Amino acid sequence: MIGWLYILKSDAGRYYIGSTNDKERRIKQHKSGHTRTTRVLKTYELVYTEEFDTIDEARAREKKLKSYKSKKYIEWLISKSASSSMDRATPF
């Protein structure tokens, strides 16, 4: 089963890192307030995604990124992918 790592960015400049096996469903859940963290911060946009062969690989990558606790690294990662064909800047 395919897995996705994704990063959302709030209007306030905060990031949310998550993983899922169904990107569209998960984004809808964030939009509808299903996730407490994103419900509090309201408006987000999808700014980064990575695709993996399995959800376990995506979750491992999520854990690794969260362990860095570095906004600068996240911003570098997003800017590095700006020229790629990834799913980017999908507002909601």
PDB file as gemmi writes it, atoms N, CA and C in Angstrom:
CRYST1    1.000    1.000    1.000  90.00  90.00  90.00 P 1                      
ATOM      1  N   MET A   1       0.844  -1.181   0.000  1.00  0.00           N  
ATOM      2  CA  MET A   1       0.000   0.000   0.000  1.00  0.00           C  
ATOM      3  C   MET A   1       0.890   1.246   0.000  1.00  0.00           C  
ATOM      4  N   ILE A   2       0.546   2.202  -0.811  1.00  0.00           N  
ATOM      5  CA  ILE A   2       1.322   3.437  -0.928  1.00  0.00           C  
ATOM      6  C   ILE A   2       1.199   4.284   0.350  1.00  0.00           C  
ATOM      7  N   GLY A   3       2.220   5.070   0.623  1.00  0.00           N  
ATOM      8  CA  GLY A   3       2.214   5.960   1.778  1.00  0.00           C  
ATOM      9  C   GLY A   3       2.654   7.353   1.376  1.00  0.00           C  
ATOM     10  N   TRP A   4       2.200   8.333   2.115  1.00  0.00           N  
ATOM     11  CA  TRP A   4       2.531   9.729   1.849  1.00  0.00           C  
ATOM     12  C   TRP A   4       3.009  10.413   3.120  1.00  0.00           C  
ATOM     13  N   LEU A   5       4.029  11.220   2.994  1.00  0.00           N  
ATOM     14  CA  LEU A   5       4.414  12.177   4.021  1.00  0.00           C  
ATOM     15  C   LEU A   5       3.932  13.516   3.486  1.00  0.00           C  
ATOM     16  N   TYR A   6       3.379  14.355   4.348  1.00  0.00           N  
ATOM     17  CA  TYR A   6       2.929  15.670   3.896  1.00  0.00           C  
ATOM     18  C   TYR A   6       3.233  16.712   4.956  1.00  0.00           C  
ATOM     19  N   ILE A   7       3.387  17.949   4.497  1.00  0.00           N  
ATOM     20  CA  ILE A   7       3.605  19.067   5.399  1.00  0.00           C  
ATOM     21  C   ILE A   7       2.591  20.144   5.055  1.00  0.00           C  
ATOM     22  N   LEU A   8       1.889  20.611   6.091  1.00  0.00           N  
ATOM     23  CA  LEU A   8       0.952  21.714   5.965  1.00  0.00           C  
ATOM     24  C   LEU A   8       1.587  22.947   6.607  1.00  0.00           C  
ATOM     25  N   LYS A   9       1.272  24.112   6.085  1.00  0.00           N  
ATOM     26  CA  LYS A   9       1.757  25.366   6.664  1.00  0.00           C  
ATOM     27  C   LYS A   9       0.562  26.256   6.980  1.00  0.00           C  
ATOM     28  N   SER A  10       0.542  26.802   8.196  1.00  0.00           N  
ATOM     29  CA  SER A  10      -0.548  27.686   8.596  1.00  0.00           C  
ATOM     30  C   SER A  10      -0.265  29.110   8.163  1.00  0.00           C  
ATOM     31  N   ASP A  11      -1.296  29.943   8.193  1.00  0.00           N  
ATOM     32  CA  ASP A  11      -1.133  31.367   7.901  1.00  0.00           C  
ATOM     33  C   ASP A  11      -0.149  32.015   8.867  1.00  0.00           C  
ATOM     34  N   ALA A  12      -0.051  31.473  10.064  1.00  0.00           N  
ATOM     35  CA  ALA A  12       0.847  32.015  11.085  1.00  0.00           C  
ATOM     36  C   ALA A  12       2.286  31.520  10.921  1.00  0.00           C  
ATOM     37  N   GLY A  13       2.530  30.670   9.913  1.00  0.00           N  
ATOM     38  CA  GLY A  13       3.888  30.181   9.661  1.00  0.00           C  
ATOM     39  C   GLY A  13       4.269  28.922  10.412  1.00  0.00           C  
ATOM     40  N   ARG A  14       3.290  28.252  11.029  1.00  0.00           N  
ATOM     41  CA  ARG A  14       3.563  26.992  11.723  1.00  0.00           C  
ATOM     42  C   ARG A  14       3.379  25.829  10.766  1.00  0.00           C  
ATOM     43  N   TYR A  15       4.121  24.749  11.034  1.00  0.00           N  
ATOM     44  CA  TYR A  15       4.072  23.570  10.172  1.00  0.00           C  
ATOM     45  C   TYR A  15       3.453  22.388  10.894  1.00  0.00           C  
ATOM     46  N   TYR A  16       2.765  21.562  10.129  1.00  0.00           N  
ATOM     47  CA  TYR A  16       2.214  20.296  10.623  1.00  0.00           C  
ATOM     48  C   TYR A  16       2.751  19.213   9.704  1.00  0.00           C  
ATOM     49  N   ILE A  17       3.389  18.203  10.278  1.00  0.00           N  
ATOM     50  CA  ILE A  17       3.933  17.084   9.511  1.00  0.00           C  
ATOM     51  C   ILE A  17       3.087  15.858   9.810  1.00  0.00           C  
ATOM     52  N   GLY A  18       2.664  15.170   8.752  1.00  0.00           N  
ATOM     53  CA  GLY A  18       1.859  13.980   8.934  1.00  0.00           C  
ATOM     54  C   GLY A  18       2.158  12.942   7.867  1.00  0.00           C  
ATOM     55  N   SER A  19       1.565  11.772   8.049  1.00  0.00           N  
ATOM     56  CA  SER A  19       1.683  10.701   7.053  1.00  0.00           C  
ATOM     57  C   SER A  19       0.337  10.010   6.927  1.00  0.00           C  
ATOM     58  N   THR A  20       0.111   9.431   5.765  1.00  0.00           N  
ATOM     59  CA  THR A  20      -1.175   8.808   5.493  1.00  0.00           C  
ATOM     60  C   THR A  20      -1.050   7.841   4.321  1.00  0.00           C  
ATOM     61  N   ASN A  21      -2.050   6.994   4.166  1.00  0.00           N  
ATOM     62  CA  ASN A  21      -2.113   6.144   2.979  1.00  0.00           C  
ATOM     63  C   ASN A  21      -3.144   6.669   1.986  1.00  0.00           C  
ATOM     64  N   ASP A  22      -3.856   7.743   2.357  1.00  0.00           N  
ATOM     65  CA  ASP A  22      -4.857   8.351   1.482  1.00  0.00           C  
ATOM     66  C   ASP A  22      -4.784   9.864   1.662  1.00  0.00           C  
ATOM     67  N   LYS A  23      -4.008  10.507   0.819  1.00  0.00           N  
ATOM     68  CA  LYS A  23      -3.720  11.936   0.963  1.00  0.00           C  
ATOM     69  C   LYS A  23      -4.996  12.784   0.890  1.00  0.00           C  
ATOM     70  N   GLU A  24      -5.853  12.536  -0.083  1.00  0.00           N  
ATOM     71  CA  GLU A  24      -7.050  13.344  -0.249  1.00  0.00           C  
ATOM     72  C   GLU A  24      -7.967  13.240   0.973  1.00  0.00           C  
ATOM     73  N   ARG A  25      -8.176  12.013   1.471  1.00  0.00           N  
ATOM     74  CA  ARG A  25      -9.024  11.813   2.653  1.00  0.00           C  
ATOM     75  C   ARG A  25      -8.450  12.556   3.852  1.00  0.00           C  
ATOM     76  N   ARG A  26      -7.139  12.462   4.035  1.00  0.00           N  
ATOM     77  CA  ARG A  26      -6.504  13.080   5.200  1.00  0.00           C  
ATOM     78  C   ARG A  26      -6.602  14.599   5.148  1.00  0.00           C  
ATOM     79  N   ILE A  27      -6.427  15.188   3.974  1.00  0.00           N  
ATOM     80  CA  ILE A  27      -6.559  16.635   3.834  1.00  0.00           C  
ATOM     81  C   ILE A  27      -7.989  17.065   4.151  1.00  0.00           C  
ATOM     82  N   LYS A  28      -8.971  16.298   3.689  1.00  0.00           N  
ATOM     83  CA  LYS A  28     -10.375  16.589   4.018  1.00  0.00           C  
ATOM     84  C   LYS A  28     -10.602  16.529   5.525  1.00  0.00           C  
ATOM     85  N   GLN A  29      -9.967  15.564   6.201  1.00  0.00           N  
ATOM     86  CA  GLN A  29     -10.101  15.472   7.651  1.00  0.00           C  
ATOM     87  C   GLN A  29      -9.529  16.713   8.331  1.00  0.00           C  
ATOM     88  N   HIS A  30      -8.385  17.182   7.858  1.00  0.00           N  
ATOM     89  CA  HIS A  30      -7.817  18.404   8.425  1.00  0.00           C  
ATOM     90  C   HIS A  30      -8.765  19.583   8.205  1.00  0.00           C  
ATOM     91  N   LYS A  31      -9.309  19.682   6.999  1.00  0.00           N  
ATOM     92  CA  LYS A  31     -10.228  20.775   6.674  1.00  0.00           C  
ATOM     93  C   LYS A  31     -11.463  20.774   7.560  1.00  0.00           C  
ATOM     94  N   SER A  32     -11.954  19.590   7.874  1.00  0.00           N  
ATOM     95  CA  SER A  32     -13.192  19.475   8.648  1.00  0.00           C  
ATOM     96  C   SER A  32     -12.964  19.560  10.156  1.00  0.00           C  
ATOM     97  N   GLY A  33     -11.720  19.736  10.597  1.00  0.00           N  
ATOM     98  CA  GLY A  33     -11.445  19.873  12.025  1.00  0.00           C  
ATOM     99  C   GLY A  33     -11.252  18.558  12.746  1.00  0.00           C  
ATOM    100  N   HIS A  34     -11.008  17.487  12.015  1.00  0.00           N  
ATOM    101  CA  HIS A  34     -10.824  16.164  12.613  1.00  0.00           C  
ATOM    102  C   HIS A  34      -9.564  16.086  13.486  1.00  0.00           C  
ATOM    103  N   THR A  35      -8.548  16.862  13.128  1.00  0.00           N  
ATOM    104  CA  THR A  35      -7.277  16.832  13.855  1.00  0.00           C  
ATOM    105  C   THR A  35      -7.185  18.054  14.757  1.00  0.00           C  
ATOM    106  N   ARG A  36      -7.009  17.827  16.057  1.00  0.00           N  
ATOM    107  CA  ARG A  36      -7.014  18.903  17.045  1.00  0.00           C  
ATOM    108  C   ARG A  36      -5.991  19.992  16.715  1.00  0.00           C  
ATOM    109  N   THR A  37      -4.785  19.612  16.364  1.00  0.00           N  
ATOM    110  CA  THR A  37      -3.723  20.585  16.100  1.00  0.00           C  
ATOM    111  C   THR A  37      -4.093  21.526  14.965  1.00  0.00           C  
ATOM    112  N   THR A  38      -4.575  20.997  13.871  1.00  0.00           N  
ATOM    113  CA  THR A  38      -4.910  21.855  12.743  1.00  0.00           C  
ATOM    114  C   THR A  38      -6.260  22.542  12.938  1.00  0.00           C  
ATOM    115  N   ARG A  39      -7.135  21.998  13.759  1.00  0.00           N  
ATOM    116  CA  ARG A  39      -8.424  22.642  14.039  1.00  0.00           C  
ATOM    117  C   ARG A  39      -8.190  23.959  14.773  1.00  0.00           C  
ATOM    118  N   VAL A  40      -7.243  23.976  15.695  1.00  0.00           N  
ATOM    119  CA  VAL A  40      -6.944  25.178  16.473  1.00  0.00           C  
ATOM    120  C   VAL A  40      -6.309  26.260  15.597  1.00  0.00           C  
ATOM    121  N   LEU A  41      -5.450  25.867  14.676  1.00  0.00           N  
ATOM    122  CA  LEU A  41      -4.714  26.833  13.868  1.00  0.00           C  
ATOM    123  C   LEU A  41      -5.424  27.201  12.576  1.00  0.00           C  
ATOM    124  N   LYS A  42      -6.553  26.619  12.317  1.00  0.00           N  
ATOM    125  CA  LYS A  42      -7.461  26.954  11.225  1.00  0.00           C  
ATOM    126  C   LYS A  42      -6.903  26.772   9.812  1.00  0.00           C  
ATOM    127  N   THR A  43      -6.430  27.819   9.172  1.00  0.00           N  
ATOM    128  CA  THR A  43      -6.133  27.797   7.747  1.00  0.00           C  
ATOM    129  C   THR A  43      -4.731  27.279   7.453  1.00  0.00           C  
ATOM    130  N   TYR A  44      -4.676  26.253   6.637  1.00  0.00           N  
ATOM    131  CA  TYR A  44      -3.419  25.621   6.232  1.00  0.00           C  
ATOM    132  C   TYR A  44      -3.367  25.501   4.725  1.00  0.00           C  
ATOM    133  N   GLU A  45      -2.161  25.322   4.206  1.00  0.00           N  
ATOM    134  CA  GLU A  45      -2.015  24.921   2.814  1.00  0.00           C  
ATOM    135  C   GLU A  45      -1.034  23.760   2.763  1.00  0.00           C  
ATOM    136  N   LEU A  46      -1.256  22.879   1.817  1.00  0.00           N  
ATOM    137  CA  LEU A  46      -0.360  21.756   1.591  1.00  0.00           C  
ATOM    138  C   LEU A  46       0.858  22.300   0.856  1.00  0.00           C  
ATOM    139  N   VAL A  47       2.039  22.199   1.491  1.00  0.00           N  
ATOM    140  CA  VAL A  47       3.244  22.792   0.893  1.00  0.00           C  
ATOM    141  C   VAL A  47       4.291  21.765   0.490  1.00  0.00           C  
ATOM    142  N   TYR A  48       4.104  20.490   0.888  1.00  0.00           N  
ATOM    143  CA  TYR A  48       5.132  19.497   0.585  1.00  0.00           C  
ATOM    144  C   TYR A  48       4.563  18.096   0.705  1.00  0.00           C  
ATOM    145  N   THR A  49       4.956  17.214  -0.206  1.00  0.00           N  
ATOM    146  CA  THR A  49       4.612  15.801  -0.098  1.00  0.00           C  
ATOM    147  C   THR A  49       5.784  14.942  -0.548  1.00  0.00           C  
ATOM    148  N   GLU A  50       5.840  13.747  -0.004  1.00  0.00           N  
ATOM    149  CA  GLU A  50       6.762  12.702  -0.467  1.00  0.00           C  
ATOM    150  C   GLU A  50       5.955  11.425  -0.577  1.00  0.00           C  
ATOM    151  N   GLU A  51       6.178  10.667  -1.626  1.00  0.00           N  
ATOM    152  CA  GLU A  51       5.481   9.404  -1.838  1.00  0.00           C  
ATOM    153  C   GLU A  51       6.412   8.247  -1.503  1.00  0.00           C  
ATOM    154  N   PHE A  52       5.861   7.224  -0.835  1.00  0.00           N  
ATOM    155  CA  PHE A  52       6.619   6.033  -0.445  1.00  0.00           C  
ATOM    156  C   PHE A  52       5.883   4.781  -0.904  1.00  0.00           C  
ATOM    157  N   ASP A  53       6.598   3.688  -0.979  1.00  0.00           N  
ATOM    158  CA  ASP A  53       5.990   2.421  -1.376  1.00  0.00           C  
ATOM    159  C   ASP A  53       5.023   1.895  -0.323  1.00  0.00           C  
ATOM    160  N   THR A  54       5.293   2.204   0.963  1.00  0.00           N  
ATOM    161  CA  THR A  54       4.435   1.716   2.047  1.00  0.00           C  
ATOM    162  C   THR A  54       4.161   2.830   3.052  1.00  0.00           C  
ATOM    163  N   ILE A  55       3.079   2.673   3.798  1.00  0.00           N  
ATOM    164  CA  ILE A  55       2.740   3.620   4.851  1.00  0.00           C  
ATOM    165  C   ILE A  55       3.788   3.568   5.966  1.00  0.00           C  
ATOM    166  N   ASP A  56       4.375   2.407   6.201  1.00  0.00           N  
ATOM    167  CA  ASP A  56       5.410   2.295   7.232  1.00  0.00           C  
ATOM    168  C   ASP A  56       6.627   3.158   6.907  1.00  0.00           C  
ATOM    169  N   GLU A  57       6.997   3.208   5.636  1.00  0.00           N  
ATOM    170  CA  GLU A  57       8.115   4.064   5.219  1.00  0.00           C  
ATOM    171  C   GLU A  57       7.763   5.544   5.414  1.00  0.00           C  
ATOM    172  N   ALA A  58       6.532   5.906   5.086  1.00  0.00           N  
ATOM    173  CA  ALA A  58       6.089   7.289   5.261  1.00  0.00           C  
ATOM    174  C   ALA A  58       6.082   7.667   6.735  1.00  0.00           C  
ATOM    175  N   ARG A  59       5.629   6.774   7.587  1.00  0.00           N  
ATOM    176  CA  ARG A  59       5.604   7.048   9.035  1.00  0.00           C  
ATOM    177  C   ARG A  59       7.008   7.165   9.610  1.00  0.00           C  
ATOM    178  N   ALA A  60       7.921   6.352   9.112  1.00  0.00           N  
ATOM    179  CA  ALA A  60       9.315   6.437   9.566  1.00  0.00           C  
ATOM    180  C   ALA A  60       9.912   7.787   9.167  1.00  0.00           C  
ATOM    181  N   ARG A  61       9.611   8.248   7.968  1.00  0.00           N  
ATOM    182  CA  ARG A  61      10.098   9.550   7.512  1.00  0.00           C  
ATOM    183  C   ARG A  61       9.477  10.677   8.344  1.00  0.00           C  
ATOM    184  N   GLU A  62       8.186  10.555   8.659  1.00  0.00           N  
ATOM    185  CA  GLU A  62       7.519  11.547   9.510  1.00  0.00           C  
ATOM    186  C   GLU A  62       8.213  11.627  10.870  1.00  0.00           C  
ATOM    187  N   LYS A  63       8.465  10.476  11.456  1.00  0.00           N  
ATOM    188  CA  LYS A  63       9.128  10.432  12.763  1.00  0.00           C  
ATOM    189  C   LYS A  63      10.514  11.082  12.702  1.00  0.00           C  
ATOM    190  N   LYS A  64      11.243  10.808  11.629  1.00  0.00           N  
ATOM    191  CA  LYS A  64      12.582  11.371  11.467  1.00  0.00           C  
ATOM    192  C   LYS A  64      12.520  12.895  11.361  1.00  0.00           C  
ATOM    193  N   LEU A  65      11.625  13.408  10.517  1.00  0.00           N  
ATOM    194  CA  LEU A  65      11.506  14.862  10.373  1.00  0.00           C  
ATOM    195  C   LEU A  65      11.103  15.535  11.682  1.00  0.00           C  
ATOM    196  N   LYS A  66      10.171  14.922  12.400  1.00  0.00           N  
ATOM    197  CA  LYS A  66       9.739  15.494  13.676  1.00  0.00           C  
ATOM    198  C   LYS A  66      10.864  15.473  14.708  1.00  0.00           C  
ATOM    199  N   SER A  67      11.745  14.496  14.612  1.00  0.00           N  
ATOM    200  CA  SER A  67      12.847  14.409  15.579  1.00  0.00           C  
ATOM    201  C   SER A  67      13.852  15.547  15.396  1.00  0.00           C  
ATOM    202  N   TYR A  68      13.918  16.123  14.203  1.00  0.00           N  
ATOM    203  CA  TYR A  68      14.828  17.234  13.963  1.00  0.00           C  
ATOM    204  C   TYR A  68      14.409  18.490  14.723  1.00  0.00           C  
ATOM    205  N   LYS A  69      13.104  18.663  14.923  1.00  0.00           N  
ATOM    206  CA  LYS A  69      12.563  19.839  15.607  1.00  0.00           C  
ATOM    207  C   LYS A  69      13.163  21.122  15.048  1.00  0.00           C  
ATOM    208  N   SER A  70      13.220  21.204  13.728  1.00  0.00           N  
ATOM    209  CA  SER A  70      13.879  22.325  13.075  1.00  0.00           C  
ATOM    210  C   SER A  70      12.996  22.937  11.991  1.00  0.00           C  
ATOM    211  N   LYS A  71      12.497  24.133  12.269  1.00  0.00           N  
ATOM    212  CA  LYS A  71      11.713  24.866  11.282  1.00  0.00           C  
ATOM    213  C   LYS A  71      12.581  25.217  10.071  1.00  0.00           C  
ATOM    214  N   LYS A  72      13.851  25.532  10.327  1.00  0.00           N  
ATOM    215  CA  LYS A  72      14.762  25.875   9.235  1.00  0.00           C  
ATOM    216  C   LYS A  72      14.946  24.694   8.283  1.00  0.00           C  
ATOM    217  N   TYR A  73      15.065  23.481   8.828  1.00  0.00           N  
ATOM    218  CA  TYR A  73      15.217  22.303   7.978  1.00  0.00           C  
ATOM    219  C   TYR A  73      13.955  22.084   7.148  1.00  0.00           C  
ATOM    220  N   ILE A  74      12.804  22.219   7.765  1.00  0.00           N  
ATOM    221  CA  ILE A  74      11.539  22.033   7.046  1.00  0.00           C  
ATOM    222  C   ILE A  74      11.439  23.052   5.904  1.00  0.00           C  
ATOM    223  N   GLU A  75      11.770  24.299   6.186  1.00  0.00           N  
ATOM    224  CA  GLU A  75      11.708  25.327   5.147  1.00  0.00           C  
ATOM    225  C   GLU A  75      12.720  25.053   4.035  1.00  0.00           C  
ATOM    226  N   TRP A  76      13.900  24.549   4.399  1.00  0.00           N  
ATOM    227  CA  TRP A  76      14.888  24.180   3.387  1.00  0.00           C  
ATOM    228  C   TRP A  76      14.350  23.052   2.502  1.00  0.00           C  
ATOM    229  N   LEU A  77      13.749  22.051   3.133  1.00  0.00           N  
ATOM    230  CA  LEU A  77      13.198  20.906   2.406  1.00  0.00           C  
ATOM    231  C   LEU A  77      12.117  21.366   1.423  1.00  0.00           C  
ATOM    232  N   ILE A  78      11.243  22.243   1.883  1.00  0.00           N  
ATOM    233  CA  ILE A  78      10.169  22.760   1.029  1.00  0.00           C  
ATOM    234  C   ILE A  78      10.754  23.565  -0.125  1.00  0.00           C  
ATOM    235  N   SER A  79      11.712  24.435   0.168  1.00  0.00           N  
ATOM    236  CA  SER A  79      12.289  25.263  -0.891  1.00  0.00           C  
ATOM    237  C   SER A  79      13.070  24.418  -1.897  1.00  0.00           C  
ATOM    238  N   LYS A  80      13.719  23.360  -1.407  1.00  0.00           N  
ATOM    239  CA  LYS A  80      14.458  22.453  -2.284  1.00  0.00           C  
ATOM    240  C   LYS A  80      13.521  21.782  -3.295  1.00  0.00           C  
ATOM    241  N   SER A  81      12.306  21.530  -2.878  1.00  0.00           N  
ATOM    242  CA  SER A  81      11.359  20.833  -3.754  1.00  0.00           C  
ATOM    243  C   SER A  81      10.577  21.794  -4.648  1.00  0.00           C  
ATOM    244  N   ALA A  82      10.794  23.088  -4.498  1.00  0.00           N  
ATOM    245  CA  ALA A  82      10.011  24.075  -5.252  1.00  0.00           C  
ATOM    246  C   ALA A  82      10.087  23.863  -6.762  1.00  0.00           C  
ATOM    247  N   SER A  83      11.199  23.385  -7.252  1.00  0.00           N  
ATOM    248  CA  SER A  83      11.327  23.193  -8.698  1.00  0.00           C  
ATOM    249  C   SER A  83      10.893  21.802  -9.152  1.00  0.00           C  
ATOM    250  N   SER A  84      10.501  20.956  -8.210  1.00  0.00           N  
ATOM    251  CA  SER A  84      10.070  19.603  -8.584  1.00  0.00           C  
ATOM    252  C   SER A  84       8.591  19.600  -8.961  1.00  0.00           C  
ATOM    253  N   SER A  85       8.091  18.467  -9.344  1.00  0.00           N  
ATOM    254  CA  SER A  85       6.681  18.363  -9.767  1.00  0.00           C  
ATOM    255  C   SER A  85       5.798  17.833  -8.655  1.00  0.00           C  
ATOM    256  N   MET A  86       6.186  18.028  -7.393  1.00  0.00           N  
ATOM    257  CA  MET A  86       5.376  17.548  -6.266  1.00  0.00           C  
ATOM    258  C   MET A  86       4.095  18.359  -6.139  1.00  0.00           C  
ATOM    259  N   ASP A  87       3.158  17.792  -5.415  1.00  0.00           N  
ATOM    260  CA  ASP A  87       1.905  18.447  -5.076  1.00  0.00           C  
ATOM    261  C   ASP A  87       2.225  19.584  -4.118  1.00  0.00           C  
ATOM    262  N   ARG A  88       2.085  20.844  -4.540  1.00  0.00           N  
ATOM    263  CA  ARG A  88       2.474  21.946  -3.678  1.00  0.00           C  
ATOM    264  C   ARG A  88       1.410  23.037  -3.674  1.00  0.00           C  
ATOM    265  N   ALA A  89       1.410  23.760  -2.582  1.00  0.00           N  
ATOM    266  CA  ALA A  89       0.607  24.967  -2.444  1.00  0.00           C  
ATOM    267  C   ALA A  89      -0.862  24.753  -2.801  1.00  0.00           C  
ATOM    268  N   THR A  90      -1.479  23.725  -2.227  1.00  0.00           N  
ATOM    269  CA  THR A  90      -2.895  23.498  -2.385  1.00  0.00           C  
ATOM    270  C   THR A  90      -3.590  24.122  -1.171  1.00  0.00           C  
ATOM    271  N   PRO A  91      -4.197  25.300  -1.318  1.00  0.00           N  
ATOM    272  CA  PRO A  91      -4.770  25.990  -0.155  1.00  0.00           C  
ATOM    273  C   PRO A  91      -6.061  25.350   0.309  1.00  0.00           C  
ATOM    274  N   PHE A  92      -6.334  25.500   1.610  1.00  0.00           N  
ATOM    275  CA  PHE A  92      -7.651  25.166   2.159  1.00  0.00           C  
ATOM    276  C   PHE A  92      -7.885  25.886   3.439  1.00  0.00           C  
TER     277      PHE A  92                                                      
END                                                                             
